[in-house]
Amino acid sequence: MNTVDTGERRRNGETRPVITELIDEATVQSIAEDAWTALVGEDEFLLPVPGEFPSDVLSSWVDVVGPWTGTVVLTAGRETAAGLTRALLGDHAPAELEDEDIADAFGEIANVVGGNVKAALPGPSALSLPDVGAAPAVRNPADVCRIDVLWRGEALSISVQGALPALPVTQHH
């Protein structure tokens, strides 16, 4: 976290914090690991190594609305999302997964990770219901905290990204 940038942004009239002023990658990694242990299994690990995404990716996300407003987004290959669904459902997983099963399970992981991110942010904040589909666009590249990990050798990214575009720089005379 660079306090010079923060001070300069404040002097320029920007009062809205960017996510990197509030949490860092290590916090997001820790939140994700805790969620994985709780939901996927105690012997399931997220390795902090970037991987190659397949062409067919799926994202799940929740919105956080409060002093910092943005979106917590999980992105993985569709097959990885199906694997996560099977891991979450365990013995209750049907032989043939429906799209709805994957959406529910992948959305639940985003919900838990997003809820824990929300708890780490200054509050009070509200959390939306999870959504699943193509990832929401990054509105302000300076307002993103992203980790890239491997789960069972498959690429997965978790990003916490601001919902609002960058504020214009105001000139003071």
BADRENLO-347871 format. One record per residue (C-alpha): residue number from 1; residue in three letters; x, y, z. Coordinates in nm, 4 decimals. Layout:
+--------+------+----------+----------+----------+
| drendo | voro |        u |        v |        w |
+--------+------+----------+----------+----------+
|    NUM |  ALA |        X |        Y |        Z |
...
+--------+------+----------+----------+----------+
% end
This chain:
+--------+------+----------+----------+----------+
| drendo | voro |        u |        v |        w |
+--------+------+----------+----------+----------+
|      1 |  MET |   0.0000 |   0.0000 |   0.0000 |
|      2 |  ASN |   0.1516 |   0.3288 |  -0.1076 |
|      3 |  THR |   0.0593 |   0.6129 |   0.1266 |
|      4 |  VAL |   0.1963 |   0.8758 |  -0.1122 |
|      5 |  ASP |  -0.0581 |   0.7719 |  -0.3748 |
|      6 |  THR |  -0.3338 |   0.7724 |  -0.1129 |
|      7 |  GLY |  -0.2417 |   1.1204 |   0.0087 |
|      8 |  GLU |  -0.2108 |   1.2536 |  -0.3435 |
|      9 |  ARG |  -0.5496 |   1.1077 |  -0.4360 |
|     10 |  ARG |  -0.7029 |   1.2640 |  -0.1256 |
|     11 |  ARG |  -0.5514 |   1.6077 |  -0.2088 |
|     12 |  ASN |  -0.6913 |   1.5742 |  -0.5587 |
|     13 |  GLY |  -1.0402 |   1.5429 |  -0.4152 |
|     14 |  GLU |  -1.0831 |   1.1652 |  -0.4375 |
|     15 |  THR |  -1.2459 |   1.0510 |  -0.1164 |
|     16 |  ARG |  -1.3587 |   0.7049 |  -0.2215 |
|     17 |  PRO |  -1.1079 |   0.4385 |  -0.1105 |
|     18 |  VAL |  -0.9755 |   0.1843 |  -0.3581 |
|     19 |  ILE |  -0.9702 |  -0.1786 |  -0.2465 |
|     20 |  THR |  -0.5905 |  -0.1954 |  -0.2150 |
|     21 |  GLU |  -0.6111 |   0.0695 |   0.0599 |
|     22 |  LEU |  -0.8422 |  -0.1647 |   0.2544 |
|     23 |  ILE |  -0.7203 |  -0.5219 |   0.1951 |
|     24 |  ASP |  -0.4242 |  -0.6873 |   0.0264 |
|     25 |  GLU |  -0.3626 |  -1.0047 |  -0.1750 |
|     26 |  ALA |  -0.2518 |  -1.1974 |   0.1360 |
|     27 |  THR |  -0.5888 |  -1.1207 |   0.3001 |
|     28 |  VAL |  -0.7820 |  -1.2362 |  -0.0076 |
|     29 |  GLN |  -0.5666 |  -1.5528 |  -0.0231 |
|     30 |  SER |  -0.6322 |  -1.6249 |   0.3460 |
|     31 |  ILE |  -1.0086 |  -1.5663 |   0.3056 |
|     32 |  ALA |  -1.0165 |  -1.7980 |   0.0019 |
|     33 |  GLU |  -0.8182 |  -2.0698 |   0.1816 |
|     34 |  ASP |  -1.0542 |  -2.0565 |   0.4804 |
|     35 |  ALA |  -1.3574 |  -2.0809 |   0.2506 |
|     36 |  TRP |  -1.2019 |  -2.3749 |   0.0654 |
|     37 |  THR |  -1.1322 |  -2.5612 |   0.3889 |
|     38 |  ALA |  -1.4881 |  -2.5002 |   0.5128 |
|     39 |  LEU |  -1.6718 |  -2.5753 |   0.1871 |
|     40 |  VAL |  -1.4541 |  -2.7959 |  -0.0302 |
|     41 |  GLY |  -1.2610 |  -2.9965 |   0.2274 |
|     42 |  GLU |  -0.9771 |  -2.9866 |   0.4758 |
|     43 |  ASP |  -0.7389 |  -3.1565 |   0.2338 |
|     44 |  GLU |  -0.8142 |  -2.9178 |  -0.0535 |
|     45 |  PHE |  -0.5568 |  -2.6491 |  -0.1206 |
|     46 |  LEU |  -0.5242 |  -2.3326 |  -0.3257 |
|     47 |  LEU |  -0.1694 |  -2.2913 |  -0.4517 |
|     48 |  PRO |  -0.0743 |  -1.9256 |  -0.5078 |
|     49 |  VAL |   0.0468 |  -1.9922 |  -0.8620 |
|     50 |  PRO |  -0.1119 |  -1.8447 |  -1.1756 |
|     51 |  GLY |  -0.2400 |  -2.0976 |  -1.4269 |
|     52 |  GLU |  -0.3653 |  -2.1070 |  -1.7818 |
|     53 |  PHE |  -0.7419 |  -2.0640 |  -1.8190 |
|     54 |  PRO |  -0.9279 |  -2.2726 |  -2.0757 |
|     55 |  SER |  -1.1336 |  -2.0889 |  -2.3371 |
|     56 |  ASP |  -1.4569 |  -2.1912 |  -2.1634 |
|     57 |  VAL |  -1.4629 |  -2.0001 |  -1.8327 |
|     58 |  LEU |  -1.7386 |  -1.9326 |  -1.5850 |
|     59 |  SER |  -1.7540 |  -1.6678 |  -1.3143 |
|     60 |  SER |  -1.9574 |  -1.6321 |  -0.9976 |
|     61 |  TRP |  -1.9798 |  -1.3111 |  -0.7992 |
|     62 |  VAL |  -2.1452 |  -1.1149 |  -0.5232 |
|     63 |  ASP |  -2.1672 |  -0.7395 |  -0.4853 |
|     64 |  VAL |  -2.0586 |  -0.5605 |  -0.1685 |
|     65 |  VAL |  -2.2293 |  -0.2260 |  -0.1042 |
|     66 |  GLY |  -2.1017 |   0.0032 |   0.1703 |
|     67 |  PRO |  -1.8140 |   0.2478 |   0.2303 |
|     68 |  TRP |  -1.6350 |   0.0516 |  -0.0456 |
|     69 |  THR |  -1.8655 |  -0.0757 |  -0.3191 |
|     70 |  GLY |  -1.7619 |  -0.3462 |  -0.5578 |
|     71 |  THR |  -1.7747 |  -0.7083 |  -0.6594 |
|     72 |  VAL |  -1.6011 |  -1.0252 |  -0.5427 |
|     73 |  VAL |  -1.5524 |  -1.2431 |  -0.8517 |
|     74 |  LEU |  -1.4390 |  -1.6059 |  -0.8811 |
|     75 |  THR |  -1.3423 |  -1.7233 |  -1.2291 |
|     76 |  ALA |  -1.2519 |  -2.0762 |  -1.3365 |
|     77 |  GLY |  -1.2881 |  -2.3073 |  -1.6316 |
|     78 |  ARG |  -1.6347 |  -2.4583 |  -1.6657 |
|     79 |  GLU |  -1.4900 |  -2.8050 |  -1.5898 |
|     80 |  THR |  -1.3170 |  -2.6674 |  -1.2780 |
|     81 |  ALA |  -1.6501 |  -2.5180 |  -1.1643 |
|     82 |  ALA |  -1.8073 |  -2.8626 |  -1.2179 |
|     83 |  GLY |  -1.5260 |  -3.0205 |  -1.0124 |
|     84 |  LEU |  -1.5873 |  -2.7697 |  -0.7343 |
|     85 |  THR |  -1.9574 |  -2.8532 |  -0.7469 |
|     86 |  ARG |  -1.8807 |  -3.2247 |  -0.7069 |
|     87 |  ALA |  -1.6424 |  -3.1473 |  -0.4170 |
|     88 |  LEU |  -1.9069 |  -2.9315 |  -0.2446 |
|     89 |  LEU |  -2.1887 |  -3.1804 |  -0.2920 |
|     90 |  GLY |  -1.9728 |  -3.4815 |  -0.2025 |
|     91 |  ASP |  -2.1815 |  -3.7991 |  -0.1826 |
|     92 |  HIS |  -2.4927 |  -3.5977 |  -0.2728 |
|     93 |  ALA |  -2.3584 |  -3.5039 |  -0.6185 |
|     94 |  PRO |  -2.5825 |  -3.6392 |  -0.8954 |
|     95 |  ALA |  -2.4228 |  -3.8605 |  -1.1614 |
|     96 |  GLU |  -2.5001 |  -3.5907 |  -1.4202 |
|     97 |  LEU |  -2.4526 |  -3.2303 |  -1.3073 |
|     98 |  GLU |  -2.7068 |  -2.9789 |  -1.4333 |
|     99 |  ASP |  -2.6050 |  -2.6188 |  -1.5121 |
|    100 |  GLU |  -2.8220 |  -2.5163 |  -1.2166 |
|    101 |  ASP |  -2.6197 |  -2.7404 |  -0.9805 |
|    102 |  ILE |  -2.2968 |  -2.5752 |  -1.0945 |
|    103 |  ALA |  -2.4471 |  -2.2256 |  -1.0697 |
|    104 |  ASP |  -2.5726 |  -2.2949 |  -0.7147 |
|    105 |  ALA |  -2.2443 |  -2.4418 |  -0.5879 |
|    106 |  PHE |  -2.0113 |  -2.1948 |  -0.7619 |
|    107 |  GLY |  -2.2376 |  -1.9115 |  -0.6473 |
|    108 |  GLU |  -2.2241 |  -2.0411 |  -0.2887 |
|    109 |  ILE |  -1.8433 |  -2.0297 |  -0.2932 |
|    110 |  ALA |  -1.8577 |  -1.6679 |  -0.4177 |
|    111 |  ASN |  -2.1117 |  -1.5946 |  -0.1430 |
|    112 |  VAL |  -1.8849 |  -1.7297 |   0.1336 |
|    113 |  VAL |  -1.5686 |  -1.5651 |  -0.0022 |
|    114 |  GLY |  -1.7607 |  -1.2395 |  -0.0599 |
|    115 |  GLY |  -1.9102 |  -1.2485 |   0.2897 |
|    116 |  ASN |  -1.5650 |  -1.2875 |   0.4412 |
|    117 |  VAL |  -1.4244 |  -1.0074 |   0.2239 |
|    118 |  LYS |  -1.7164 |  -0.7880 |   0.3367 |
|    119 |  ALA |  -1.6310 |  -0.8681 |   0.7000 |
|    120 |  ALA |  -1.2705 |  -0.7541 |   0.6396 |
|    121 |  LEU |  -1.3834 |  -0.4178 |   0.4968 |
|    122 |  PRO |  -1.4988 |  -0.1120 |   0.6894 |
|    123 |  GLY |  -1.8720 |  -0.1472 |   0.7412 |
|    124 |  PRO |  -2.1559 |  -0.1556 |   0.7563 |
|    125 |  SER |  -2.1910 |  -0.3220 |   0.4166 |
|    126 |  ALA |  -2.4524 |  -0.5355 |   0.2446 |
|    127 |  LEU |  -2.3944 |  -0.8413 |   0.0259 |
|    128 |  SER |  -2.5987 |  -0.9266 |  -0.2836 |
|    129 |  LEU |  -2.7182 |  -1.2715 |  -0.3791 |
|    130 |  PRO |  -2.4626 |  -1.4549 |  -0.5942 |
|    131 |  ASP |  -2.4767 |  -1.4403 |  -0.9716 |
|    132 |  VAL |  -2.3117 |  -1.6734 |  -1.2225 |
|    133 |  GLY |  -2.2145 |  -1.6118 |  -1.5848 |
|    134 |  ALA |  -1.9618 |  -1.3976 |  -1.7702 |
|    135 |  ALA |  -1.7523 |  -1.1927 |  -1.5258 |
|    136 |  PRO |  -1.8519 |  -0.8298 |  -1.4710 |
|    137 |  ALA |  -1.6139 |  -0.5844 |  -1.6384 |
|    138 |  VAL |  -1.3384 |  -0.4154 |  -1.4393 |
|    139 |  ARG |  -1.4475 |  -0.0514 |  -1.4089 |
|    140 |  ASN |  -1.1321 |   0.0935 |  -1.2519 |
|    141 |  PRO |  -0.8051 |  -0.1032 |  -1.2917 |
|    142 |  ALA |  -0.6624 |   0.0807 |  -0.9863 |
|    143 |  ASP |  -0.9502 |  -0.0543 |  -0.7715 |
|    144 |  VAL |  -0.8758 |  -0.4275 |  -0.8046 |
|    145 |  CYS |  -0.7120 |  -0.6798 |  -0.5737 |
|    146 |  ARG |  -0.6720 |  -1.0147 |  -0.7539 |
|    147 |  ILE |  -0.5144 |  -1.3471 |  -0.6711 |
|    148 |  ASP |  -0.4490 |  -1.6267 |  -0.9190 |
|    149 |  VAL |  -0.4307 |  -1.9767 |  -0.7731 |
|    150 |  LEU |  -0.4377 |  -2.3409 |  -0.8735 |
|    151 |  TRP |  -0.6940 |  -2.5843 |  -0.7322 |
|    152 |  ARG |  -0.6249 |  -2.9468 |  -0.8247 |
|    153 |  GLY |  -0.3893 |  -2.8097 |  -1.0903 |
|    154 |  GLU |  -0.6606 |  -2.5933 |  -1.2502 |
|    155 |  ALA |  -0.6500 |  -2.2137 |  -1.2788 |
|    156 |  LEU |  -0.8805 |  -2.0079 |  -1.0592 |
|    157 |  SER |  -0.8832 |  -1.6341 |  -0.9973 |
|    158 |  ILE |  -1.0465 |  -1.4387 |  -0.7193 |
|    159 |  SER |  -1.0731 |  -1.0656 |  -0.7665 |
|    160 |  VAL |  -1.2177 |  -0.7946 |  -0.5491 |
|    161 |  GLN |  -1.2964 |  -0.5107 |  -0.7866 |
|    162 |  GLY |  -1.4540 |  -0.1702 |  -0.7429 |
|    163 |  ALA |  -1.7927 |  -0.1148 |  -0.9032 |
|    164 |  LEU |  -1.7322 |   0.2485 |  -0.9881 |
|    165 |  PRO |  -1.5131 |   0.4053 |  -1.2558 |
|    166 |  ALA |  -1.2109 |   0.6074 |  -1.1517 |
|    167 |  LEU |  -1.2989 |   0.9527 |  -1.0246 |
|    168 |  PRO |  -1.1842 |   1.2397 |  -1.2444 |
|    169 |  VAL |  -0.8880 |   1.4325 |  -1.1139 |
|    170 |  THR |  -1.0070 |   1.7752 |  -1.0057 |
|    171 |  GLN |  -0.7804 |   2.0732 |  -1.0406 |
|    172 |  HIS |  -0.7481 |   2.3037 |  -0.7383 |
|    173 |  HIS |  -0.6636 |   2.6685 |  -0.8135 |
+--------+------+----------+----------+----------+
% end
